[in-house]
């Protein structure tokens, strides 16, 4: 679950966000420079909002009033970067294991490595380096790496923008499947309205910091 | 003539110890300077690179002042540890470390700055703390710059003359490193001993630069796949 109501001063305008999502996918559309990545980075703890409150899984992670700002590493979120941000000097296996919490795999949602690799169909890439795999494969590795941390929320920054239309379609379906399987809310940023409509249970548009509800596509997820 | 190999051993000792000091000092300083902005950063930056442009005799003079009887580091070491830096091999190590520091610093800082900040952000979202990120993501990706700095600092330490002479003096068998031995051998008309040392230093320095260039070339090929 994510509840966020905050503002962040940016050069030229102020980003104002008010979102709440318990389950499903919230897609955020808007042109370049509208503040979409800033929204994700504020939720992730990679940037600090100017004011407001953010709760993830019911836990207060940011509050300007209470002067609270939990660092990114303790927020239990998964973050998919637009350029995947895979560590180029580590193999796929080591990339995926980088954020694996220590402890027993059988507890909670923690999955063993083999299962995550199989779920995303990347077992055969285990020993390769990011420079040796395709864009679609990189995206799957990045997803596996984020899921290994057993996050309570997954943030995706234009995850499909660098892919060809075919891989893009396949990964869109895969994202929906993963969300249903994983049962954690996803917040996905895209500049493509069609993609937002296909993936989103709830869609918002932001333009120069202003938020506008575009509707709820699948009420079943509310 | 019997060849005196002691200066070679002393030079190697000094260079290894100086490079170790440079690495220990340089890692945290370059990491902080590459990642953080603060007031007066330009001044600190200039001070750190100063030994690169100052004449070695000036660096030697400053070190002599600092580690002498009236400088606070010298007084501190003398008072608490009864240790004197001036006219010892430690003085030669400090002189070499100070003079070679900027080479390591510039190379490492440039390499650290070139690491994609998104990779560090990704590591943060994966639950890693700043130290783990530095040693598992940032430093391995800046490895080329680190090694280049290391090699250059080693070569520079090995060839240090002016500052070493000022602070460590020229005591045969104790502080007389290769460059000092060459100078004083020639001065004393001992041409043969100097010839051999000159040959060793030239071949060694050439090999260092050649190996570094070769390694850089391979690195570029690796990056381009």
Interface residues (C-beta under 8 A of the other chain):
Chain A: X41 X44 X45 X46 X71 X72 X73 X74 X75 X77 X78 X79 X81 X83 X85 X86 X87 X88 X89 X98 X99 X101 X131 X132 X145 X146 X149
Chain B: X116 X118 X119 X121 X122 X123 X124 X125 X126 X127 X128 X129 X136 X137 X140 X141 X225
